[in-house]
Each structure stands twice: as structure tokens, then as C-alpha cells.
Amino acid sequence: MNESVMRTTHLQALPAPNDGWKMLLKKEVLRFWRVAFQTIAAPVLTAVLYLLIFGHVLSDRVQVYPGVSYVAFLVPGLVMMSVLQNAFANSASSLVQSKIMGNLVFTLLTPLSAWQWFVAYVGAAVLRGLLVGLGVYLVTLLYAPPRAASLPWVLVFALLGAGLMGVLGLLAGLWADKFDQMAVFQNFIVMPMTFLAGVFYSIHSLPGFWQTISHFNPFFYMIDGFRYGFFGVSDVSPWLSLGVAGSAVALVSALTLYLLKTGYKLRG
């Protein structure tokens, strides 16, 4: 009788199969939250240094939009850049670290579906990206007046940007077997595309050839749409930016889910 009660209690203590993703999500969130000084505070400091340096050097020489100071113009770009880079870093580094340390096998033994893996890893990446972006924005309020021409556009592009990079990070983590492979993805794809997406300038200031190249960069549309939410003006229509960003998220998510379902580089 006692043994039966103990078994029942033990079974009741286990999470339901459909709740497994919540445990994985909690684990991924705690992973970056326990070292928040490194994963949140440090990126905020880096973004503020960009603002101080570029804002000080160019504030009196550059005006992109009428009535908008260059320092104010920089803020949305720096916020979105921080969101993109940290969302990517979270999911990519987590999966690669699990591969290297050998503890990924414990997650593989669970009855989690591809969708549950996807939601947990991407959800934690989105949360970290948004926390860093919020931190950057709050600190930059000391240097530029708050603006929000359309808060819904700000939120939509923040979520799309964090979501896209969380998925890209998961994709990079699936492909990479060690940290230097992940660094190739980050240093030669993510970093250049981010810096060349109009964080520090308007693409209208570029020569025609480079303007054309910028229109093939999905990061440009996310930053430009995000900036529209602050100032009500942008280099391209926010609806075009929304369409490009949404399509990019859908395509990369479909590819990543397919690879998760097939066990690409996960099941040997």
C-alpha cells in the first residue's frame, strides 16, 4: 500500500509531457539570468559606449531626419542591434555548449518534440534580447529625450528581430560543433549584416550600389521599421519592412524546425 502511494506521488511530481518545454525554457532563462552581469549588463555598456563615441563625434555634423538629433537617431539602431546580437548569442551558445559538455544527451532522452525544443530555445533568446534592448533604451534616456511615435510598431519589430535572431542562433547551434565554428557564423554573417543595416546612418547617405545591396539585407528592414516606431519616418515603408521581416522569420523557422525534426547533428 505504501509502495503504491509512493509510486503515485512520484508520478504526480513529474511534469506532464506537454509541459516539458516549460522546464527547458526555465533552464535556458536561468542559464543567462544567473550571469546577468555578463549577459545583460555588459551588452548594455557596450551599446552606451557606441552612443557616447559616435554621438560625441558626429552630433554636430550629421542630421538624418529633420528635427531629430543624431544622438536620438542612434538610439533605436543601437537598441535593435543589441536585441539582435544578444538573441542570437543566447540560443547559439547554449546549444553549442551543451554539445561540447556532453549534457545534450539528457535533453535528447526526454520526449520533447521539435516544436517544444524550438519554443524553449527561441523563447529564452527572445527574452534575453528584449531585456538587453530595454536596458539600452533606459540608459540612453539620459542622453536623448524619449520618443515613441507608434509603440505598436516598436513592439512588433522588437519581437520579430529577437525572434529571427533567436531562430538563427538555434540554426547556428545545430550546425556548429564547437565555439570557433559558431564564431565564424557570428563574425562573418551576423556582425557585418547588423553593422551594415543602418544602425549608424541612413542608407540614403550611401552611394547607389550600396543602397541596392542594403535592400537585400533583412536586418536593415528590422532596424528601419523599429526606427519608424520612434520617429514616424523611415527609409522605406514600415509595411514593406514588416513583410520582409515576417517572411524571414517564417522561412528560417521552417528550416530550423525541419532540422530539429530530422535530428540534424543531434543524434549522431
N, C-alpha and C positions, 0 to 999 in steps of 0.2 A: 504493500500500500504506500509506504513512504517512498519507495523507489519510483513508483508510478507518479506520485506527486512531484518528485524531483525532476523527472523527465518532462512533465508538463510545464513546470516552472521554467526549465531550461529552454524549451521550445518557445515559450511565450516571450522570453527575453531576447530571442534572436529577431533581427529585423525582417520584415516581410520582404519577399523577393522584389517587389516593385519599389521598395524603399531603399534598396541598396545604393542607388545613385546619390541619395541624401548623405549617406555615410562617406562615400567617396568625395562628394562636394565639400563636406565639412573638413575632411582630411586635407584637401587641396587648399582650402581657405586658411586653415590653421598653419599650413606649411609656410605661407608668406606672412601671415599675421604675427607669428612668433618672432620673426626677424624684421619687424616693420621699420626699424631704423634704417635697414639696408634696402628693403624692397619698396618702401613708400617715401620715407623722409629723404633719402639720397637722391632719387629722381626729381623730387620737388626742388631740392637745392640746385641741381644741375640746370633745370629749366629757368630758375630765377637768375642764375649766373648768365645764361644766354640773354635774358631780358636786360640785365644791367649793362652788359658789354655792348650789345648791338643797339640798345636803346640810347645809351650814352653817346656812342659814336655817331649814330645816324639820325637822332631825334630831330635835329635842326636842319637836316639836309634832305629828308625824304618825307613826302606826304602822299600816301597811296589813294585814300578816299577824302573828299572834301569834308572838312570839319572833324577829321579823325587823326589824332596824333599818331606818329609812328610807333610809340610805345604801346598805345591802345591797340593798334593794328597787330602788333606782335602777339598780344595776349592769347587770342583764340588759336593761333597757329601753334604756339608753344604748349597750350593745354592739350590740343589734339595730338600733337607729336608725342607728348608724354603718355597719353592714353594708348596710342598705337604701339609704341615701343614696349611698354610695360605689360600690356595684354599679351603680346607675342612672347615676351621673355618668360612669363609665368607658365603657360602651358608647355612651351618647348622645353624649358629647363627641367620641369617636373618629370616629364616622360623620359627624357634622356638620362636624368639622374637615377630614375627607377631602373632603367636598363643597366646602367653601369654598376649600381649597387646590388643588383640581382633580386630586389624585392618586388619587381613587377610580376613575378610568378604568383605571388599571393593574391594579386588583383585578378590575374587570369583564371585562378581557381574558383572565383566567385561566379554566380550565374547572372552576371551583368550583361545586358545587351549592348550592341554598338551605340544605340541611342543614349543609353544611360551613361556610358563612358563619355560620349560626346557632350552631354549636358553638364556633367560634373566638371570635366576639364575646362570646357569653354566658359561655363558659368563662373568658375573661380577666376579665370583670366579676365573676364569682363569686369568682375568686382574689383580686382586689383587695378586694372586700367582706369576705371572710373574714380576710385579713391585717390590715385595719384593725380589725375586730372583735376579733381575737386581741390586737392591740396595746392596745386599750382595756381589755380584760379584765386583761391582765398588769399594766398600770399601776394599775388600780383595786384590785388586790390589796393595795396599800399602804394603802388606806382601809377595806377591808371584808374579812372572812375569806372564803376560798374556799368555795363551796358547789356541789354537783352531786348533787342527789337522783336524777337519772336522766340520765346522759350521752348515751344514745341519743336522747332527746327533744331535748336541746340541739343535737346534730349535725343531726338531721333538720330542725328548724325553721331552723337557720342556713343549711343548704343550700337549703331551699325559699325562704327570704326572699331570699337572694342571687340565686337563680335567677330568681325572679319579677321582681326589680328589674333584673337584667341584661337580661331579655327586654323589660321596659317601656322601658328605656333604648334598646334597639335599635329598638323601635317608634317612640319619640320621635325618634330619629335619622333614621329613614326619612321621617317626616312633616316634620321641620324642615329648612329650607334655610339657616338662619343661627342664630347663637347666641342672639339675643333671642327667637326662636321656641322654642328649647329651654328657655330660661329661663322662659317662660310655663308650659310643661308642668311644670317643676320647682317653681316658686314657687307655682303656684296649684293643683297637684294633689298632687305628691309630698310637699312640705313640710307642708302642712296635714294630709294624711291620716296622716303619720308622727307629728306632734306630738299629734294627737287620737286616737291609738291606745293611750293608756295608758302612755306612756313614764314620765311623772312622777306618775301616780296610778292608782288602781283605778277602773274605771268604776262600781263600786258607790257611790262617793262623789258621783256626778253625779245631777242630777235625772232623773226617769223619761224625759222626752223625749230627753235627750241620751244616756242609756243605750241607748235604742232606736236612735238614729242610729249609735252606736258599733258596734252589731251588724251594720251594713251595711258596715263598713269592714274590708276583708280584712287590712289591716296590723295591726289590733287582734288578730286571731286568731294572726298570726305572733308578735307580741310576747308575747301571753298564753301561748301554747304554749311559747315559748322560756323564759319565766319559770318555767313549770311544771317544766321540766327542772332548774332550780336549787333550787326550794323545795318541790316536790311539791304545791303548792297553786296554784290559778289561778281566774280569774273565771268561766271556762266550761270544759267538759270538753276535755282535750287531744285527744281523738279528734274532737270537733267542729272544733277548730282545725285539726287535720291534714286533715280533709275539705275545709274551706273553702280552706285554703292550697293543697292539691294541686289542687283544681278551678280555682282562679285561675291557677295556673301552666299547667295544661293548656289553658285557654281562651285566654290571652294568647299562649302559644306557637303554638297552631294559627293564630291570626290573623296573627302575625308571619311564620310560615313561608309562609302564603298570599301575603302581600305581597311577600316575598322572591322567591317563585317567579314572580310576575307582574311583578317588576321595578319595583314602585311607587316612583316618584320617583327611580329609579336610572338608567333607560335613556332618559330624556328624553321 
